[in-house]
Amino acid sequence: MIRFGLRLALASGREAFVRFVVIAAAVALGVGLLLATVGGVRGLNAQFSRIGWMAAQPSATAAPADPVVWVHRNDYFGASAIERIEVGLKGPNPPAVPGIPRLPAPGEYYVSPALHRLIEDNPVDQLGARFPGHEAGIIADSGLSSPDALVAVVGRTPGEVGGIPARARSRRSRTKGWRSRPPRWTWCCP
């Protein structure tokens, strides 16, 4: 069948051959654009699923968990922006977060590998003192937008987190999943 179609296209003259080539090129271009679009959407979905927890929007199918007071804000060190997430646990069963085994308790914090290296390379009073307590661990790649992301998840008491400007409180309801107000971004430098 393909041979017959090619023979008709080539035997009908130069004009038919040019038309055949233009149609084949248009179909190839359309298929390429379709594949690029599908690949881009899948890539963005994967990216957003990795960092969606930072916006306090855990899955509605997650196991029931205790409420958490949650603040997401930006901090700066030199020209580098640090995403700082302060959490206040209100019970022994907090929600699971990708990249860390558990949310930090007051006096603990988790940092990304890039922020860990930055803290080690600078004097404690310049950067390390911004995070109260001790480092509980490193955030795995599954919870970061990129390997170079500067992210800190800092454990505080609910009262301390509630007093931070631009707070966003997240509570879990057994029937409706997470309800949250989107966080307002603030710039702060301790």
PyMOL commands that set and color helices and strands:
alter all, ss='L'
color gray80, all
select helices_A, chain A and resi 2-11+14-55+113-121+128-130+141-143+158-162
alter helices_A, ss='H'
color red, helices_A
select strands_A, chain A and resi 68-77+80-89+108-111+134-138+151-156+168-173+177-180+187-188
alter strands_A, ss='S'
color yellow, strands_A
deselect
rebuild
show_as cartoon
